[in-house]
Amino acid sequence: MSIAENIAQVRAEIARVCREVGRDPGEITLVGASKMNDAAACREAIAAGIDVLGENRVQEMTAKLEQGAYEGAPLHFIGHLQRNKVGKVVGRVALIQSVGSLELLEEIQRVAAARDVVQDILLEVNIGAEEAKSGFLAGDVPAAAQRAMELPNVRVRGLMTIPPADAQREENMRYFREVRALYVDMNEKLFHNELEYLSMGMSGDYQDAIRAGANMVRVGTAIFGARHYN
């Protein structure tokens, strides 16, 4: 199937799940995770009406920016961002979805201030408390949000999470619901209901993420096909 056909199929599935749980499919932002797909594939996804493109790797994103791969759609950075590469991302993407440490937050502020821009971000929640994964532990997210609110060149737009890869479906749903509850609580108590994005779910579990309350899903292989790693 073509990228356009895959996008149509994913949107149909989003609509089906939204009907099931009484939600409006128009609430769901579909991010095409275009890692390891070339500029032509990105353009094909944009032509087919993808809402957003998301990149995981700074070097790949930079190369495709130079090729005009993302013209016509917002670009998000959705992968692990090292502090020494912040300068290649700030001001070049609409949203950094993966801010998972205070050190990274402070570096984004430093670079954004130097460029006189306000960088939109999501705070990444390490909901499974995995030692090898970046992200704030759930209990540390409110304090991180409060620190971010003190930074004039950073704007928190919501939360993002990736549950443990080995989680079974019921456990996965529990993680999604926990992040949703955290999002709702923080939105009410800290952000006066100004948060917009709860980014949860990928190709294998975006339906359950929507059932749990996600309004942004990051779908790669279901749109672009299987990735072939060297």
Phi, psi and omega in degrees: 000150180282167177300318179298317179295321179295318178298317179298320180293317178297317179296322177296321179291320175301316180297320179297313181294321179297320175299320181300322185251008176072037178247163178269121178303336179294346178284343190264121175269123180264114177261122175275110180281100194263021177305134177066020172241141189281178183299324180297320178294321177297316179296322178296318178295320179295317179298331181273002173093022176301144181286317187212150168251143182232132179245147181260338188237129185296314183298317179294317179300316181299316180297318182285331173300317180296336179268003180069030188293335190253009183295123180108356178211149174296153178244131174244148170262122189241000182259182177294126182251120176278147183299327182286356178246006181302322182297339179272355185243317184301131179082352180254348179236152179288330185206133169261113187273353196235051179267107190236017176207155178294326180296318178293319178302315181293324179290322176298317177301314182300312182291317181297321178296319180296331181262000179057047176233161171250118183265122175283140182219163163246146173272127181274129181257120174274077191291335179269004181051046181276128183295327185272000185248143175284171180120155178279139169298150186307319182291343181264353185295315181301320179294321177296320178296319179296321176295317180299325180292342177276348185265118188290341184252015177232136177231119178281127180250353180160202182235155175225147175211156171228109179296164177305139184297332183266008181290136173286166189302314181298320178292320177302313180299321179297318178298314179301316181294324179295318179291322176300315180297321177296316179300312182297316181296313180294321182299320181285315190274328185252322192250007177052040177062033179260354175293150183239329193239130169240100187265105181215143173101137177230195188305323185275347187214017184294331179297313179293326177298319178294318177302326182275351176122000178301144171240009174215129179234146185247103189244120182251285188295330179291344177256311189262351183093173183297139175275142181248101182276141177287000000 
